[in-house]
Amino acid sequence: MERKRFYITTAIDYVNQKPHLGTAYEKIGADCMARYKRLSGFDVHFLMGNDEHSTNVEREARSRGLDPLEYCRTMSGEFQGAWKALDISYDDFIHTTEERHVLAVRTLFERIHTNGYIYKGKYEGLYCESCEEFIVEKDLADGLCPKHKLPPKQISEENYFFALSRFQQPLLEFFEKNPEFVRPQIRFNEVINVIKGGLEDVSISRFGKAWGIPLPIDETHVIYVWFDALTNYISALGFGGADAKRFDRWWPADVHVIGKDITRFHCIIWPAMLMAGGVAPPRSVFAHGFISLAGEKMSKTRGNIIDPLRMVEAFGSDALRYLLLREVPFDRDGDVTAEVFLNRYNADLANDIGNLFSRTVTMISKYLGGTVEPKPLGAGHELYAELVRSLEAYRGHMDRMEFSRALGAYWSVIQRANRFIEEKRPWDLAKDPAKRGELEEMFRELLAVLRASGVVLTPFMPRKMAEMLGPLGAEKLTMNDLPEKAAGASALAQPVPLFPRIKVDSADLLKG
């Protein structure tokens, strides 16, 4: 029987600046979901990439005296190096300058044009160069672009337009049939309100530009960067090319993971483009919130952009992944500080899971010679019963990409396991040969929690959990094995410290 499949994507990134903690947060969240699905028995295709046909990218390249394509390839190394350091397990990385992408963009454009949804007209209005977005006056904040706080330019040029207005009713009907198309619910409501407020046709070309994909019907125009960029989700699957089976295998996407600031493009324009081209829309879009630093939005202007590689040096990649997804709920905005990260690291990782692992395996070695005889556990075992409840809650939250809630729900059994040791007092049980069976039973429950924890936390901390599962003899366990197979036991190897306590001035940890 063919395994279930899961196609997940992130937004592709402009390469006019290096990756920062905000972009890393999105990628870590998507990677966590991809790893969870793999552990749950899915065939996963995880796509990331770079958005290169941007005026901002071209401008940055020229300012450095570089050819735009040369500059893009250099920056691709920067981005992929950062994602490697953070253990992002993408299966494909698309560049919008690749031939497979160019072919797909032109193919989709031609289909939409053939179907009668593209026409030539004149655009007169406002344009934000930083967003590379046409903007209407009612969306300004005190006359400025709400995102970049800069005045938009008044432009007048002949462009090609996409008849988005014709999709108002089809989109409303689509949303009614697919109430979980946009998550979280607050973003769904926002998008519905925008559609009901009326949709206007949108410009999808720029005249007289050299950096971009020429229109198939008029090479004096290049395709507008957002039309170009959105198509990456199907161009990476070979849309418009020779490998139709690959596209049919993976499309539609199960979820596009994006920032909340680009929902209009992904939740209105993108599904309308696909409908116009005769292609099925994606199954869902998850719009995550933003990270602020000590109450301030991160920006180059404020000088508080955090380099994720600096954070990896301070905490390690696994700890950074955990701390971000534990502290900042994925469906809303969140604030981080050095103190919060440091306290969370020492409390959750060093004290709770790290201490539970090292002391349990050390005591099994000391009191039982490093071996616990395998026997099944059931509802009558208090700690094991708590593990069953925690796993159920964890799975429910993970399926909804509620990473912080999933960790919080599961952490209760880790903390209960530490208290369990203090209550059972194995150091006393070990003194009485008549209580050998009780001692072994206690460690069976603790090992079940540790083995399950290694699997459950792997999507968040893949390297460290591999280090934990190895000594526990549980490297091959998956989510589908839990909780029953976590109760197995064997000879154990001596552990190494997973998360040594960090003793530094917390103010140094978040410096860029």
N, C-alpha and C positions, 0 to 999 in steps of 0.2 A: 504494500500500500504506500502511495506517495506521501511523504511527510508534509505537514502543513508549512506554508511559506509565510514570510513576514518581510515586507519591504519598508524600510525606514530611511528618511533623508533628513539632513539639516539644511538650513539656509546656506547658500554659497557666499563666500566673504569677498568684499572688496580688498584688493591688495595694495591700497595706497597707504596703509599703515600696518604695523606688525600685529599679531594676535594679542588680545588682552584678556583679562579675567572674565569679562562679560561674554566674549565669544567662546572662551574655554568652557564656561558654565553650560552653554547650549550643547556643545559637543560631548561633554562628559555625561549630561543627562541622556542624550540620544544613545551614546555608547552603553550606558547602564541598561537601557531598555533592550538594545540589541543583544547584549550578553545574557540578560535574563531570558529572552525568548530562545536563544540557542540552548541554554541550560534546561529549558522547558520542552525541548524536542522539536523546535521549529528550524527549518532551513531559512536563514536570514540573509538578506542583501542590504547592506548598510552603505549609503552613498553620502559623500561629502565633496566639496570642491571649491574652486575659486571663480569669482565673477571678475572677468578681465576687460570686457568691452565697456569700460566706464570712462567718461570724460575726466573724472577725478584721478583715475589710474593713469590715463594718458598724460595729464598735467603733471603728476608726480614724477613720471618717467622722464618727461622733457626737462623738468627742473633739475634732474640729476645728470642730464646729458646722455640719457640712454634711449635706445629704441624701445617702444612700449612692450613688444613681445619679449625682448631680452630682459627687461625689467620684471615682467610677469613671471618668467621662468625663475629668476633669482628669488623673487618673493614666494614662489611656490615652495622652494626649499625651506624658507623660514617657517611657513605655515605647517608643512608636513613634518618638519623637525619638532615643532611644538607639540603637534598631535601625537607623534611617536613618544615624546617624553611623558605625555599624559596617558599613554597606553590606550589610545583611541583605536578601536579595532575595525575601521572602515574596510569595506570590501572593494570599493572603487572610489577614485578621486577624479572628478571631472574638471577640465579647464574649458572655459567658454571659447577659447581660441582653437580648440581641437577640431579636426575635420569632421569627426562624428557628430559634434555638436552643431557645427555650421550646417551640415546636411539636414539635421533634424529641425533646426529653426526655419530653414528655407522651406522644408516640406510642410511644416505646420502652417506657415504663412500662406503658402500656395493653396492648401486645403481650405483655409478660412476665406481666402480671396475667391476661390472657385465657388464656394457656397454662398457668396454674396454679402459677406459681412465686413468687407474692407472697401473704403472709398477715399478719394482724394478731396482735401478741403484745406481751409486756412485756419491755423490756430493763432488766436490773439489772446494773450493772458499772461499769467504769472508762472514763473519757472524757478524752482530752487536748485541752484547748481550743486549744492552740497548733497541734497537728497537725490539729485537727478530725477526730479519729479515735478510734473505739472501740478499746480496747486490753485485752488479757488479761493477767492477773497474771504468767504465765510469761515474758512479753516485757519486763517491767520490768527496769531496771538499778538495783539497790539501792533499789527502791521508786519509781523515777522513770522518766518517759518517756525512753527511750534517746536520742531525738533532741534534745529540748529541755531535758533534765535538770530537769524540773519534775514535781511530784507530780500525777498525774491526779485528776480529781474522781470521786467515787462518785455515780452517777446512777441513778434509777429512773423510767422513763417508758414509756408505751404507744406503740409504734411499729409501722410496717409493716416486714416482713422479706422479704429475698430468700433463697430456698432454695438457697444456695450449696452446701450439703452434698450435694445431689443431683447435682452436677456433678463430683464427685471422680473417678469412673471415666471419664466423657467427656473430662475434661481430661487425664488420664493417657494415654488413647488418642490424643488430639490431639497431645500432646507427642511421643509415640512416632513418629507419622507425620511430625512436623515438627521434626526435631532441631535446626534452626537458628532456631526460633521466638524464643528468647531468646538474645541475645548480650551479652557474651562468655560463654564456656562456664561460668565460675564462677557466673554469675547463673542460668543454666539449671539447674545442679545445685542451687542454693539453692531455686529455685522448686519443682523436683520434690520435694525433701525436705519442703517445707512441705505440698504436696498429699498426699504419702504419709503425713504425720503426722496427717492428718484435717482436714477443712474444716467449719467451723461456719457456720450461717446468719448473715447480716449484716443489721443494721438499715439501712434505706434511707430513713427519714423522721425528721423532728424535729417534735414537737408544739408548737403555740402560738408559732411563729416567724413574723414578718412578712416578713423579708428572705429571699426564696427563691421557688422555683416551686411553687405549690400542687399537691398530688396531684390527678389527674383524678377519683379515686374518693372523696376526702375532703379538702376544702379547709381543714380545721383543722390539717392537716399540710403541711409543705413538704418537697420532695425533698432528701434528704441531699446535702451539697455534693459528695461524691466521685462519686455516681451522676450528678449534674448535670454535673460537670466532664468526666468521661470521655466523655460523649455528644458533646462538641464535635467530635470527629473525624469524626462522621457528620452532625452538624447543619450544619456548614459546607458540606457537599456537597448540602444540600437534603433530607436524609432526612425523610420524613413530609410533605414539601411537594409542590408541583406538578411540580418538575423531576426526575422519576425518571431521565431519561437521564443527567443530570449525575452523580447518585449511582452509577448503573451503570457510568459511564465510569471513575470514579476508585477506587471501593471494590472490594476491600479495600485498605487502606493497605499500601504496601510496607515501610515502617518507621516506628514511633513512636520518636522519640529522647527519652529521659527520663533523670533522675538515678537512681542505683542505689537510693535510699531509697524509691522509689515503685514498685518492681517488683511487689509483692503486688497493688496495685490494677490495674496494667496487664497483668500476666501471668496473674493468676488471676481476679479479680473481673470485669474487662472482657471477656475472652473468654467467661466463663460468662454474663454479661449478654446478650451478642450471641447465643450459642447459645440462650438462653431466649427471645429475641425473634425467632428465626428469621433472624438475620443472620450472614453469614460473619465469622469473626474476622480480624484483621489478619494479614499475612504474617509480620511479625517485629517485635520490640521490641529496641532497642539501649539498654542501660543504662550510661551513661558514669560515670566516677568523679568524685571531688571534687578541688577545688583547695585547697591550704593555702598560707599565706603564711609563709615562713621557718619551717616546721615547725609552725605553729599554724593550727588550723581558723579560717576567717574567721567572725566573728559580731559582731552589734551589741554584745553584752555586752563582748567584748574590745576593741571599738573599732577593729578592723582590717579592716572592710569596705572594699573598693576600688571606687571609682566608675570604671566603664569609660571614661567620658568624660574623666576625668583622665588615663587611660592613652593615650587618643587624642591628647590635647594633647602628651603627652611623646614618643610614638613615631610617631604617625600611625595611621590606622585599618588600613591594610594591614599594617604592621609588627606591630601588636598581634595581628591575626588570625594571622599567620604564627608569631609567638613563642609564642602560647598552644598552637596545634596542633602545633608542633614540640617544645616542652618537655614537654607533658603528654600522654602516650599516652591516647587517647580511651577505652580500655577499662579504665583503672585510675586510682587516685588519683595526684596529682602535686603537687609543691611548687614554688613560684616564689619568686624573690628578685629584688630590683632588680639585683644584680650579674649574675645569670645572664641576665636579659633584656638588659641592656646589652651584655654580652660576646657574646651570641648575635647581637644586632642588628649590631654592628660586624663580627663575623667572617663571618656568613653573608650578610647583606644588603649592607652597605657594601663589604666586601672581595671576597667571592666573586662574587655575581651582578651587583652594581652595577659593580664594577671590570671584570669580564669584558665587560659590555655597552659601557661607555664606551670602553675601550681598543681593543676590536675595531673598532667603527665609526669611531673616530678614525683608527686605522691604515689602514683601508680607504680612507678619504678621503685620507690623506696619501700612501699608496703606490700606490693603484690608481685615484685620481680619484673615489672614492665609488661605484664600480660593480664588481660581480663577475659574469662571464658565467655563466648557469645551465648546469649539467651534472649528471647523476645521480651519486649516491654509492652505494657498496656495501660489502660485507663486507670488502673489501680496504683500506678506509679505517679506520684504527685508531680515531680519535675517533668516527666515525659508528657503528662497530660497538659501541662502548661506549654510545652513545646508544640503540641498539636494545635492548641488554640492560637498561639503566636504565628505559626505557619499559615494558618487559614487567613488571619488578618493581613499578614504580609502579602500573600498572593493577591488578595482583593485590591490592596492599594497599588501594588506594582502594575497590575493590569490596567489601572487608570493613570499610570505615570505619576503617582503621588509618592515620590521617593522619600521625602522627609517623614511622611506619615507611616510608610512601610517600615522604615528604620526604627521609628519610635515604637511602633506596635511590636516589632520583633525584639527590641532591646529589653523588653520586660523579662523575657526568659533568660537572657544573659545575666541581668542583675539578680534574678531569682536564683540562678545557679550559684552565684557567688555567696548569697545568703544561705543557700542549701548546704554549702561546705561548712559554714560556721555553725549551723544548726546540728549537723550530723557528727561533727568533730571526728573526722577519720583518724586523727592522731591518737584519740582515745580508743576508738574501735580496734585499731591495729594492735593494741596491747592485749586484747582478749581473743585467743584462738577460737573461742566459741562463737564469736561474732564475725568470723571470716566471711560468711555468706552475706551478711548485712553490708559489710564493707564493699564486697564485690558488686552487690546490687546498686549501691550508691554510685560507684564509679561507672557502672553501665549507663546510668541516667546522665551523668555528667558528660560521658563520651558521646552520647546521642546528641546532646545539646551542642557540643563542640563541633562534631561532624556536620550537623545541620547548619550551624553558624558559618562554617567554612564555605558551604554551597550558597547559602542565602546572601552572604556578604561578598561573594566573588564578583557580581556585576559592579559593585562599588569599589572593591579593592582586589583586583585580580592577582597581583603579584604576591601580596602578603597572605592572601587566603591559600594560594598554592603552597606557600611556605608552611602554613598551618595544616593543610590537608595531607601533605606528604608524611610527616611524622605520625599522623593519626591513621595512616593506611587507607585513606578515603579519597584519593585523587580522582577516581572515576565516578564518584557520586554525582547525580544530577538532581534537578528540582523534582523530577518524576519519581525519584527514589525515596523522597522524604514523606513522612518521617520514618517509615518502617526500616529501611536499610541503614539508616543512621545509627540504629541500635546495635549493629554488628560490632565485634571487637576483635582485636588481634594484638600481637606484640607491637609495642610502640617505640618509636625512635625518640631520642632526647631532643627537646625543643631548643630553638634559639629565641632570644627575645624578639618579639614582633614589633613592638612600639616602645622603644626606650623613652622615658620621660624627657620632655624638653624643658630645660632650665636656662632661659635667655630673657633678655629684656624684650617684652612683647612688642614694644614700639619699633623694633628692628625688623620684625617679620614681614610687614606689609610694604616696606620701602621698595620703590621701583628700581 
